[in-house]
Amino acid sequence: MNVINVILTLIGLVVIGLLLRLPQAITDSWLEQTKNRNAHTIQIESYFKKVSVSKQEEILNKWADFLTDMEATTQKYTSLTDKGMDELRLLLHDTVVYGSDRTVKLLSIYMRNIFDMPKGKEKSNDASDQIVYYAFIISSLKEDFTGYHIDPLTLLKVEISDYDRYEKICVDCAKKIERQLSK
């Protein structure tokens, strides 16, 4: 009888020991799974960043050209030649592939704005609207690729020497873009 009690006591102690270690084992398992998942995600992001840094820089530079060398860049991308259309398609494609959700949404708002413009009836502030759209897209791309946020209106202040004269138009357009982004 004593032997059976000793054996049952030992079995009971082993079971209690296992039950006491069970929460720690579950926690360790969960932590290991989380670490593996996070390591995999970091590995993918690292690879994507390494592979695409030069492409991202190229895209940001092309959009920045719209603001810094507007006349030549607009002519380059809006010419009705096959080369101009191909360049525009490639820029739009690359922006969609490498841009964040916000950047792609800004691009879609911008493109919708262009296509919704009545043919032959340009609004007086369409040129200034486009400049503000460019600034928003550039600002978003810069944040996507560098993590630094620059206010789009600050970009306009850098490029437009008489910004004070056009500030109301720019601010109104910026508000319109922000409203469209929040939809």
HELIX and SHEET records of a PDB file:
HELIX    1   1 ASN A    2  THR A   68  1                                  67    
HELIX    2   2 MET A   70  THR A   78  1                                   9    
HELIX    3   3 ASP A   82  TYR A   98  1                                  17    
HELIX    4   4 ASP A  101  ASP A  116  1                                  16    
HELIX    5   5 ASP A  126  THR A  146  1                                  21    
HELIX    6   6 PRO A  152  GLU A  159  1                                   8    
HELIX    7   7 TYR A  163  LEU A  181  1                                  19    
END                                                                             
